Amino acid sequence: MTGPALHIGDVAIDNPFILAPLAGLTNWPFRRLAKEAGAGLTVSEMASATALSFKGKATLKMLDTDKSVETPYCVQLFGKEPERMAIAAQIAVERGADLIDLNMGCPARKVIGSGHGSALLKEPETVRAIVRAMVKAVKVPITVKTRPAFAPNVGATVFDLLPMLVDEGVAAITLHPRMTCEGFSGEADWSVVARLAEKSPIPIIGSGDVTTADEALHRLRNYGVAAVMIGRGAKGRPWLFRQCLAAWRGEEVTPATLDERLETAIRHARLLAEAVGGKAPYMLRTVLMWYTKSLHGASEFRARICREENLETQISLLTECVERHKAAEAAGGNTAVHSI
């Protein structure tokens, strides 16, 4: 295939597989691995517009990137004050953002309890003011990530908001097809995404329950979307983007080998150490567990790694876990590994 797969505003995106913003997870090391594996676009974890507008160090750190690797790059902001959102968008662009996404989809209690995230679905005029301020403040495309509604008969639906968002200059909408009140329970209803895509004059990106290359390609081909956003399905599996690209190009989709899993996990650990220094071992207690899913002896590894505070020891334990799995597999033990 030649040429970009899609445009969001004037930003060209080479392929239709996008890394979703994941709070506390899609930091620079995570995004780098996804981008190198083939993600067409990567999105930061959601950053507080208020904290960013005051140039809080921790929030500015969330915007770290390397433009030689991560292009294009989207920063997701959450907030409810139009002026703060505009200032934060300007700061994000100054720090390399090619697109800015407005978070109108987060269902976390602490987020919606303060009127942010998907709580904005209950405040259409606030949404209008926020979008207008952001579009005016920066020249890069403004996108929105949202849900179909907050709850039945509560606030506006995404279908109600669509004409206004288009009129105010939003360049694309990502829809996660569960209402806020549903959280992440049940199955994502992609028929809602298809309905929105049919009605929308701007690109619609679908998100939710995409965990394999086959699922990604099926959603892309059958629901009218311009792109597919992958979040939780990529945790500990950045090679999923490589697999999606292969499926999209009509090539063989190959599972990750044990060696690829180990090499990627170690690289993730070292990138995280470079990015956050002494905090890395504590963050790796979660991150390295992603990579051991379904491995022989993984439960023992997890218990041991949670007691460790040294990066090199954690990496040694990870290597030991993989080698033990290989040995058990060679001996014919019960070591079934799901194709990932």
N, C-alpha and C positions, 0 to 999 in steps of 0.2 A: 504494500500500500504506500502511496506517495502523498505528501502534503499533510497538514494537520488533520486530526480526527474531528476537531471542533474548534470553534472560537467562542470565547466568553468576552463580550465586548471586542476589544482589539487584541486580546491576548490569545495567541495560538497555542493549542494543547495537542501534543503529538499523538496521544492515544486516550481512549475513553475510560481509563481506570484510575480512580482518584483515591488517595489515602484520606480517610475521614479525620476530622479533629477529635481527639480523645483526651479528655481532661486528665492531666497528670501523666500521660503516656506519649503523646506525639511531640516529644522534645526533638532537638536537632539530631541526636544519634539515631533515634527511631526513624525519623523522616529521611535521613541520609540513606539508610539501608533500603528503605522502600523505594526511594528515587533511583538508587543504583540498580535495584532489581527491575525497574521499568515503570514505576508509577508515572502517569502522565502529568499529575499535579499532586502536590502535597500541601496539607493544611495544618497550621500550628494548633496546639491545644488552645482552648479558649482563653483569652487574656482579658482581664478587667480593664474596661475603658477608663474608669475612674483612676485606678492605680497607674495606668499608662500615662494618662494626662498629667499626673503629678510626677511622672518619670521615676516611679518606684523601681529600685534596682532589680528586685526579684522578677518583676513583670517585664522589664526590659530584657532580662536574661532569657525569657521565654521566646523572644523574637530572634535569638541568635540563628545565623544561617551562614552558608558559604555559597554565594551566587554562582561560583564556577561549577557547582554541583546542582544546587537547588533552584532551577529556573524552568518554568514559572513557579512561584511560591505565593501561597495565600495565607494571610493572617486572619484568624477569627477573633472577633471582639464581642464581648457581652456588656450590656449596660442599658440604661433607660433614659439618660439625659442627653438630648441631641447635641448640646455644646460639647460635652465631654467625649461623645462618640466621634464628633468631627475632629477634635484635637488628637484623639487617640489614632484615628485613621491617618492623619498627617504624619504622626510620629512613626507609625508602622511603615508607611511608604518611604520615609526617610531612611529606614533601616532595612529596606530591600523588598518590601511586599509588592508583588505584581497585581494582586487582587486583595480586596478586603471583604470578609464575610461577616454578616450580622447574625449572631446566634439568637434564633427565635425557636429553638428546638429542645434545649436542655430541660429535662424533667426533674432534675435533682431538687429535693425539697428546699435546701438552703439557697438555691438559685431562684426558684420560682417564688419562694417565700418573701424575697426582697423585690419582687416585681420584674426580675430579669428572665432571660431565656424564653421558654415557651409561654410564660405568663404574659408576654407582650401580645399574644393572640387575643387577650381580653381587652387590649387597648389600641384599637386600630388607628386612632388619631395620633397617639404617641409614636406608633410605627411610622406613620407618614412623616412626622416631624424628624424622626431619627434618620430615615432614609434620605430625606431631602437635604438635611445638614451634611450627611456623609458624601452624597453625590456632589454637592457644591464644594466640599472641602478638598477633594482629591480628584485627580484625573484618571486614576486606575478604576477598573470596573468594580462595582459594588454588587455583591451577591447576598443571598439570604438562605439560611438553612432552617427549616421549620418542620412542623408536624401538621396533620390535616386539621386538627382543632385541639383546644385545651381539654374539652369534655363535651359530651352531647348537650347541645343547646346552651353552651357557655361561651360567650365571646364570639369572635369571627372565625370562620373557616378559612383555609388557604384559598378556597375558590372565591370567597367573598373578597379577599385581599388581593387576588391576582391582578385585576385591572388597575388598582391603585399602585401596586408595586411596579408594574410596567410603566405606568404614566410618570412615576417619580424617578425612573431611570435605572431600576434594578436590572442587571445584565443576565442573571441566571438564578434559578431557585433549586435548592436541593430539598427533597421531601423524604422524610423518614415516615413511612405510612403506619404509624401507631399514634393514637391520641396521647396527649400528655398524661392523662389519667391511667393509661395502660402501661406506662413506663416502657420496659422491654419484655413484657409478658406476652405470651401467645405468639402467633406468627405475624410478621409484617404483611400487610395487605397491599400487594403491589398493584392490584386493580385500581386503587386510588391514585397511585403514581401514573398509571396509564391514562386515567381520566384527566388528570392535570396536564399531562404532556399533550393530550389531544386539544385542549383548550388554550394552551399557552403559546404566545408568539415569541417567547424567549426560551432558551434551552432549559430543560428540566433534567435534573440529575437525580437518580433514584438511589436510596440508601436503605439498608436493613436486611439482615439475615443472608448476606453473601459470604460464603465460606469456602467455595471452590471455584476453579476456573470455569467449569461447566455451568454453574449457577450464574456467574457473572455474565457469561456470553448469552445465556438464555434470557436473562433480564434485559440485556442490551438489545437483543434482536426482537423481543416480543412485547415490550411495554412502551415503546415509543420514546424512550429516553435518549438524551444526547450522550450520557455517560453514566457510569456506575461508581458509587462511592463505597469503599470497603473500609470497615473499622475494626471491630473485634475479631473478625476472621483473619486479620493480618497479625495479630498479637503472637509474637514468637514465630512468625511465618512470613517474613518479608518476601521470600521467594514466590509467594502467591501471585505477586504482580508479574513475575517472569512467566508463570504458568498461564495467567490471563492473556498476556501478550501472545504466547504460543497458540492458544486456542483461537484467538482473534485472527491470527495470521494463517490459520489452517495447518499449523505445525503440530508435531507430537508434544503432548503435555507430559512431562516427566516429573515424578515425585522427587522431593529433596532426599538426597542420600544422608546417611548418618554423618559422614564426613562434612557435608555441606551444613548440616544442622550445627555441628560442633564448631566449625570455622566461623559461621555467622554469629553464633552465641558469644564466642570469644571476642570477635570483632566488636559486637554490640557492647560487651563489657568494657573494652578498652576505650571505645569512643565515649561511653558514658563517663568513664574516669577522667578523660580529657575535658569533658564539658562541665562536670560538677565537682571534680576533685574528691575530697574526703567523704562526700555524701554517697558516692557511687556504690560502695559495698552494701549500704542499707537499701538502696533502690534495687540493687541486683538480687536481693532476696526474693523479689517478685519477678523481675525480668528473666532471670536464668531459669526459673521454674517453667516459664512458657515453653522453653526449648526442650524440656525433658518429658513433655507429655507423651504418655504411652511407653516410655522406656522401662526396661527391666530394672527394678531397684530404685525407681524414681522417688518413691515415698521416703525411703531412707535418705536419699540425697537431699530432698527438700528439708527434712528435719535437721540434717547436719549443716546445710548452708545457712539456715536461719539463725544459727548460733555463731556464724563467722562474721568477722569485721575486717577481714583482710582480702583484698581483691585477688591476689595471686593464689591464695588458698581456695577461694571460691572457684577460680578457673581450674585449679587442680582437681577439685571435687567434681566439677562438671565433666572434665576429661575422663576421670575415673568412672563416672556413671555411664558414659558412652562406651568406654572400653569393656565394662562389665556386660553391657547389653550385647555387644559384638560377640563376646566370649560365650554368653548364654545361648545366643542365636546359633553359633557354630556348633554348640553341643546339643542343639535340638531342643532347647528349653522352650517354655511357653512365653515367647517374646513377641507376639504379634504386634506389629507397628502399623497404625493406620497410615495410608498413603497421604502424605502431606506435602 
